[in-house]
Amino acid sequence: MRMWQQIMDDVVQKTKQNIERYGDLFPHVSLNDQYLLNDNTDWTDGFWSGLLWLCYEYSGDESFKEAARRTVASFRKRLDNNIALDHHDIGFLYSLSSKAQWMIEGDEEAKQLTIEAADVLMGRWRPEIGIIQAWGPKGDPDNGGRIIIDCLMNLPLLYWAHKVTGEQKYYDVAVAHAEQSRRFLVRGDDSSYHTFYFDQETGDALRGGTHQGYKDGSTWTRGQAWGIYGFALSYHYTKNEQYLETSIRLAKYFLERLPEDLVVYWDFDAPVNAETKRDSSASAITACGILELLKVLPADHEDRATLEKGLEQTMKGLAEGYSTVGKPDAQGLLERGSYSVRGGHSPDDYMIWGDYYYMEALMRIEKGHKGYWYE
């Protein structure tokens, strides 16, 4: 049995055990090796849905489909009651739950729910600035003119909505936000800001900053990973070569800074010592982004060999040093993820998004899967 198949079988086994553990609750991050659970009120809850759908597609086990469908019903309730939706992470929530169901089963109710979710995300569009506001209500003094690089992974919800409805507004907003992100979040040396601030009244660019990175001018590794994958997905939908180039640049910056064990620290500029935290989830996200790039790059592309080697190194590092294969009682799939080292929140724990992206990368490698970001 090939290594990747062995790991995926382990993922399926652990996830099935977790269905029983969690019931109708959603895992977020861990504390003392136990996932903290919520009643579908966090930004990360779609990743549990996505993991269930991936396990169903890999195994064919109906229990995964039944559990995934229950999560979609929960997301319907969340949207109908406007529960914890005042943020930009609507794509993370609904692309991996109801949109995944539509892609797998052709369920019309799931399709409609996903379109309604796209409309919620559209409510965060600020035309006077040309951005999707990340957090908080319109006019918020701290966050009213703020974007974060994570939002690039929420744009596929809008691109998809344009595709299935034919309404141009979704596409135009997604492209406008991607362009602002490319211009202001990506630095000239191919590193990235986590966040950027604009004047809410004039739209003038103010300054870059961070929320979870080491400092405002540093490069938070998970932010860099969001950029790699997010710009690759914007390229898929738009065929804008600038987005492809930007994704490649960000990926090369990431890969050039891999440590000896091939899994990144939490920030590329954080001082490295024996206590420096890792972020295995950033490496898993980047693996998916590189796999997306390799789908579209020709065999003779000048950066293809670099990306292929980097993918091999990253997956090797995760499998050999961070996977919980061989630990049958482990709830998580990847050790040493970090939620917020800066904030002291789960700085060295399981992350449900790390688990999801690890399985997505494995499914891409072994099954030619493409995730749930586009059809």
Buried (B, 14 or more C-beta within 10 A) or exposed (E): EEBBEBBBBBBBEBBBBBBEEBEEBBBBBBEEBEBBBEEBEBBBBBBBBBBBBBBBBBBEBEBBBEBBBBBBBBBBEBBEEEBBBBBBBBBBBBBBBBBBBBBBEEBEEBBEBBBBBBBBBBEBBBEEBBBBBBBBEEEBEEBBBBBBBBBBBBBBBBBBBBBBEEBEBBBEBBBBBBBBBBEBBBEEEBBBBBBBBBEBEEBEBBEBBBBBBBEEEBBBBBBBBBBBBBBBBBBBBBEBEBBBBBBBBBBBBBBEBBEEBBBBBBBBBBEEEEEEBBBBBBBBBBBBBBBBBBEEBEEEBEBBEBBBEBBEBBBBBBBEBBBBBEEEEBBBBBBBBBBBBBEEEBBBBBBBBBBBBBBBBBBBBBBEBBBBBBE
